[in-house]
Amino acid sequence: MHPQPSNADPPKPKPVSEVVKVTRRENADEMPARQSKKASKQTSSKKTSQPKAESPLDSFLSSLGLEKYSISFQAEEVDMAALRHMTDGDLKALGIPMGPRKKIILALESRA
């Protein structure tokens, strides 16, 4: 076996950070155009965005102090009609802890 000379190593690829820097330098002249586009998008989105009305489910959760779980119900498209039919196991499957599950179930039973 012959040892390979040290100068025969293949060239190493540049780190990603160097590649990104080169790309950013090449596109530097496009920056003002991009910024003006972003500004116009922000302006138009401010005009069209309106605060959402609170849903009955959100109101129900807020009344129990459980508004932080609202996102879990929204992700699974659960509304008040669906919540009335949910069991403890269903709520558990949504990731709702035991204490809040009991509060929800007791509140639903008292409303019935």
Secondary structure, DSSP 8 states (H G I E B T S, - for coil): -----GGG-------HHHHHHHHHHHTGGGHHHHHHHHHHHHHHHHHH-------HHHHHHHHTT-GGGHHHHHHTT--HHHHHT--HHHHHHTT--HHHHHHHHHHHHHH-
